[in-house]
Amino acid sequence: MINVADHLTKLRQQLAQACTRAGRPADSVRLLAVSKTQAPAAIAALAAAGQTAFGENYLQEADSKIAAAEALAGTPLEWHFIGPLQSNKTAGVARRFDWAHGIERLKIAQRLSAQRPDARPPLEVCVQVNVSGEISKSGCAPAQAAALCAAVAALPKLRLRGLMCIPEALDNAAAARPAFARLRQLFEQIRAAGAVDPTQFDTLSMGMSGDYEVAIEEGATLVRIGSALFGPRVYGSPK
Ligand SMILES: *Cc1c(COP(=O)(O)O)cnc(C)c1O
């Protein structure tokens, strides 16, 4: 097995360097370790090295993995659902996760709020925006983002934390820059417009293994990184 703790040390240095190059404090970007398809033991190894936030895309996989990883780690971890959110997923996400990044419709947000167990704190959420234009199918239209944010911010069991995007996979990281810049611009407009709580609306979830440096230059506060941390994903392996 690759040494994920070594990858984490190196990645933390690279994140800090990217912040410095962008003229930002070295601790201004949070790392979300994207652990989809990865074994509980690898998650526990990262947890032992101080990583606390993990991202999963598949509800079925996450179900058993969350319990297994926390048992191995011996501590609760913070779980972010970053996969597409359809109606049939909301109950499971509301029950098991701490964050959901892919809110693109009010109906889904309303279900998450209604299904969030009373005993748990509000679910932290980001509104996903389609900043890549027509080629991408996920995320709300940029022109609808402000209204969706205002409606989501009013739901009792959700806490609106910011915006998220997944730019189209392009052949070089620099090609994602306009999408990241657009998301940041929207983020600042929505913060300034007053319909969201600016003390909570503090998250720009953008940047993955191939383009996190560009995302940090454009203002990302949370990067979602899988393969640069765990190595390549192997799909279809036994869970
Ligand atoms: C898989 C995934 C990531 C991580 O991708 P890598 O290229 O492996 O870093 C980040 N965000 C989302 C939404 C994903 O589905």
Ligand as a Chemical Component Dictionary entry (heavy atoms), coordinates in Angstrom:
data_LIG
# 
_chem_comp.id                   LIG 
_chem_comp.type                 NON-POLYMER 
_chem_comp.pdbx_formal_charge   0 
_chem_comp.three_letter_code    LIG 
# 
loop_
_chem_comp_atom.comp_id 
_chem_comp_atom.atom_id 
_chem_comp_atom.alt_atom_id 
_chem_comp_atom.type_symbol 
_chem_comp_atom.charge 
_chem_comp_atom.model_Cartn_x 
_chem_comp_atom.model_Cartn_y 
_chem_comp_atom.model_Cartn_z 
_chem_comp_atom.pdbx_ordinal 
LIG C1 C1 C 0 -13.692 12.555 -7.279 1  
LIG C2 C2 C 0 -13.951 13.977 -6.974 2  
LIG C3 C3 C 0 -12.914 14.819 -6.537 3  
LIG C4 C4 C 0 -11.458 14.395 -6.411 4  
LIG O1 O1 O 0 -10.895 14.167 -7.667 5  
LIG P1 P1 P 0 -9.297  13.955 -7.851 6  
LIG O2 O2 O 0 -9.059  14.358 -9.256 7  
LIG O3 O3 O 0 -9.032  12.526 -7.598 8  
LIG O4 O4 O 0 -8.611  14.820 -6.873 9  
LIG C5 C5 C 0 -13.254 16.122 -6.197 10 
LIG N1 N1 N 0 -14.519 16.585 -6.290 11 
LIG C6 C6 C 0 -15.526 15.802 -6.713 12 
LIG C7 C7 C 0 -16.904 16.361 -6.780 13 
LIG C8 C8 C 0 -15.275 14.483 -7.082 14 
LIG O5 O5 O 0 -16.282 13.726 -7.516 15 
# 
loop_
_chem_comp_bond.comp_id 
_chem_comp_bond.atom_id_1 
_chem_comp_bond.atom_id_2 
_chem_comp_bond.value_order 
_chem_comp_bond.pdbx_ordinal 
LIG C1 C2 SING 1  
LIG C2 C3 SING 2  
LIG C2 C8 DOUB 3  
LIG C3 C4 SING 4  
LIG C3 C5 DOUB 5  
LIG C4 O1 SING 6  
LIG O1 P1 SING 7  
LIG P1 O2 DOUB 8  
LIG P1 O3 SING 9  
LIG P1 O4 SING 10 
LIG C5 N1 SING 11 
LIG N1 C6 DOUB 12 
LIG C6 C7 SING 13 
LIG C6 C8 SING 14 
LIG C8 O5 SING 15 
# 
